[in-house]
């Protein structure tokens, strides 16, 4: 056994050793609790049997990382969401924001699911355009159109006069006016095209349970816009045409009300009304998702809502759009 004098003689070494060990443990603690976690990306690839030597990336998903540049935005949106729910403007509100160029994002309840309603018309458009790349005659085929009023549609389109129209014209009517008659004609004549879009992008195409009509989240839906903006599903010239058409939608509420009129917006809204067995309205859903082309810093924004009154839900979406625009603009 060493004497106290011998132990004291080794004191400098012991102090250095203790300090070294404390430094390691302290670093581990700091890394565990204070260093932002790096979100590992997950690539969604085409996985097409048509190609033998390539497997293109369609879009990239990441977990919600600690992107510090959006901490203030996250807090602002969260406060607004809670205030709107407390005021009875909506029962459910979900938001997904993504920088179109960097891919950094934030969100509030971004994985909650809803019935996307007419927003699925974007997948129908993408499916037709994709097929037309190899078979251009698809867009010139003529179909009989007889407008039918959908009693469950709150935001009613301005219909075309009854007559023969090309698929291209019906696609434009489907997107700009959110015309359900045009959509039914297109889906009936090519029921596979839009389902192929869901499959390749690994998106849900419908409810997984008979107890709910909700099946898609804002986080999932934005994948459509990611592939369009990055031209990873369609060639650049076709992606540009699709987004140009989406920039001409006539829906002027929601996202559009929250940004200046001179800022371009490519978007699609969706609505859904759930009716109970007694014929009474149980709840309503209103969503609006798209790309806001803020100069040099475009961003994607998807807001999905549920409540009792469409006008209140419009105000919730436009309010969030305004908050996000002011944050990006600041």
Secondary structure, DSSP 8 states (H G I E B T S, - for coil): ---HHHHHHTHHHHHHHHHHHHHHHHHHHHHHHTS-----EEEEE---TT-SS---EEEEEE-----GGGHHHHHHHHHHHHHHHHTTS-SEEEEEEEETTT--EEEESTT-EE--GGGGHHHHHHHHHHHHHH-GGGGG-EEEE-----TT-SS------SEEEEHHHHHHHHHHS--HHHHHHHHHH-TTHHHHHHHHTT---S-SSTT-S--EEHHHHHHHHHHHHTTSSS-HHHHHHHHHHHTT----SGGGGGS-TTS-EEEEEEEEEEE-TTS-EEEEEEEEEEEE--TT--EEEEEEEEES-HHHHHHHHHHHHHHHHHHHH-
